[in-house]
Amino acid sequence: MCWSAAADLTAGTAIATAGLVCVAGVVRARRPRELPVAALPLLLGAHQLVEAAVWSSGGGCSPAATAWAVIALPVLPVWVPFGVLVAAAPEVRRRLWAPAAVGLATAAVLAYCLATRPVTAEIRGHALGYGVNVPWMPVVLTGYLFATLGSLLLAGDRWLRLLGAVLAAGALACSALWRLEFASTWCAFAAVASLLVLGRARRPAPASPVT
């Protein structure tokens, strides 16, 4: 991941295909509340395909870079916590409103930044670095991670808690190893890790009550 346009294209296609399998599994099991979570690999796979276009454009200020930033920044901190909230059991939902609310606030700030400032991408060896001028970056980043990772870690579902733990470890590793390319490398890692959702989506449907 993040090594070249071909790597992003191959990985994005595979992950998006797995996402389609997740969605189909949830539809077959008639669990519509789980569709946003099941579609997460599909969204992140498409995100990697967009990054392949960023590679092909040579970086710079391009529509592909802006599209990548829209998904990575305002979309994910809303999609993840609200997807988890909708899918959660009733007794778990109360504790999930906090990351959902923080995600909305964080996404609003990031959406404003993307609407008023250009997004640039720079090829740095085998990774991409994205430039977005975001004020109060430590606060915004904390809100972003609480919305995305916090909602998963607080979920009552073991698959989602596992995904949250894996992504938290990945965030630490990406921050330590690729500080300047953190957004790109973490999103790539998240795309691969989201395949854990496949195991969740393939759970058998609950048995119908006997009347």
N, C-alpha and C positions, 0 to 999 in steps of 0.2 A: 504494500500500500504506500502511496505517496512517492513512489520511486520514479514513475514515468506516466505518460498518458496511457500507454498500453497496460500498465499494472492497474491503474484506476479503472480503465475500461473493462478489463477482465474481471476484477473483483466486484466492480459495481454491477455488472451483468449477473454474476453468480448470486450476489446478495439480494438484488432486486427479484431474481427468480425465486429464491427462497422465501422472500417476502410474499410473493404471490401464493406460494404453497401455504404460508401461515394464514393468509386471508381466506383462502379456499377452505382450510381446515376449520376455521372459526365459523364460516358460513354454513358448512356442512353440519357442524355440531349445534347450529342455531344458538350461538352465543353472541348476539349483536353488540352487547356492551363491551366486548373484548376487541372489537374491530380496530379502534385506534392503536392499541398496543400491538395487535397482530400486524398492523401495517407499518410498524416502525422499521423493520428491515427493508421493506419496500421503499420507504422514504429515504433511508440512509444509503441504500444501494443507488437510488437515483441521484443522490447527492454526490456520490463518487463518480458517477457518469458525468455530472456537471463539472467536476474537478478535472476530468479527462479533457474537457473542452477548454478549461483554463490553461492546462499544459499546452494544448495545441495552439492556443492563441499567443503563447510566449509570455504570458503574464500581462502586466500593465493594467490599465483601467478599461476593462472589457465588460460586456453584458454578462458573460459567463462568470466572471469574478463577482459581480453584483448578485447574480442568482445564487451562487454558492454562499455568499454572506447572508442573504435573506434566509435561507434554510438553516444555516448554522447558528445565526444569532437570534432574531426574533421568533422564528418558528419553533425550534426545539424546546426552549424554556416554557412554551405554552403547550405544545403537543404532548410532551412526556408527562408532566404532572396531571394534566386534565385527562389524558388517556388512562393513567393509573387510577385516578379518582373515579372515573366512570366504571372501570372494570372491577373496582374493589368491592369487597363485601360491605354491607351497610354498617357493621360494627367498626370498620376500619376507616371509614370515610372522614370522620371528624378530624383525625390527625393529619389528613392529606390536604385539607383546605389551606394550611399555611404555605407549603411549597407551591400550590397552585396560585395563590394570591401573589406571592413573591415573583413567580414566573411571569404573571401578567405585567407587574410593574417593571421588571427587568426587560421584558420584550418591548414595552412601550418606549423605554429609553433607547434601546438598540434600534428600534424601527425609526425613531426620530433621527438618530445619527446617520442611518443609511439613507434616509430621505433628504438630508441636508448636506451630506459630505460624501466625497467620492470614495470608492473602494478600489484599492490597488492590490495586485498580486505580483510577487517577485519570486522567480525560480532561484532557489539557493541550493545548488548541488542536486541532491535527490529528494528535496522537499520543497514545498511551496510556503511562502510567508505572505500573510494577508495584512494589509494596512487599513485600519479603520480608526478614525479619531473618536475615541469614546471617552467622555469625561468621567471622573471618579472611578477609574478603572478597577481598583481593588474592591470597591463596594459593588460595582456591577458584576464583576466576576464571582464574588461571593454569592450574590443573589442568583446568578446563573447556575452555579454548581449546586446550591441548595434546592433550586427548582428541579433540576434534572436528576441529580444523584439522590437528593434527600427524599424525593417522592418514591423512588425505587426502593431505597433502603427502609422506608417506613411502610411499604406495602406489606400486606399480610401474605402475599403469594411468595412461595419459596423461590420460584424461578425468577421473579422480578427482584427479590432481594439479592439473589446471586448475581444477576445482571448489574445491579447497583454496586455491589462489592467489586466486581471485575472492572467496571468503569472507573470507580474511585481509584483502584490500584493503577489503572492505565493512565488516569489524569496525573497522578504523582510521577509516574515513569516518564510520560511525555514532557511534563514540566521540567524534570531534571535533565533529560537527555536532549530535548529539542526546544529549548525555551523560546527561541525566536520564531519557531514554526509550530507553536503549541496548538493553535486552533486547527490547522490542517491535520497534524498527526493524531490529535485526540479524536477528531471526527472520523478519521479513517479507522482508528481503533474501535470507536463506538459502532461503526458499521459492521465490523467483524463480530464484535461481542453481541450485537443485537440478534445474531443467529441463535442465541439461547432462547429467544422467544419462540423459535420453531418447536422446541421441546414442549413448551407450554401450550402452543396451539394444537399440538397433536394429542393432547389428553383426550381420552374418550368422553363423550357426552354423558352427563349424569343420567342415570336410569329414570325413566318416566314412572311416576307413582302408579301403583296398581289400584284400580277402582273396582 
